[in-house]
Amino acid sequence: MQVKFNITETVETEIYHGFYAVYILGGHSVEVPPDFYIQIKNNETGNEVELTEKRFKARDYKFGKKAVRFYTFEIAEYGKYKISVHNYHDVAVKDSILGVFPFPFSIPHLIFSKLLGRSRKPIDIHSIELLIE
């Protein structure tokens, strides 16, 4: 099962039991505000699914876009679920991960920032997508 949607949307979908990961698409660097969260709620029972934020956020490519695995969760029972994202207005997704290296004044960082400087600008909020798989 795969569900792909814009971060500003709320979707309803059927989810089968199993383990899932939530990816943020659009770049390899993701910064979220402290009050950012994703709510997955069973429509029939009203129970919310508990998401676990990954400490090490693996980078990958999904649907030809850069992706960061941000959360994982488990579904115990099949059902129709409502998925919504809250407090997403200050989410910053950047193409390059160069800004997170610990040596900001190193020669390689300086060279890469000059060559790829535009890639450190956050992408538009309406271009950020989530993927659940």
Sequence and secondary structure as in RCSB ss.txt:
>XXXX:A:sequence
MQVKFNITETVETEIYHGFYAVYILGGHSVEVPPDFYIQIKNNETGNEVELTEKRFKARDYKFGKKAVRFYTFEI
AEYGKYKISVHNYHDVAVKDSILGVFPFPFSIPHLIFSKLLGRSRKPIDIHSIELLIE
>XXXX:A:secstr
  EEEETT  EEEEE SEEEEEEEES SEEE  TT EEEEEETTT  B   EE SS  EEEETTEEEEEEEEEEE
 S EEEEEEEES TT EEES  GGGSS TTSHHHHHHHHHSGGGGSB  GGG EEEE 
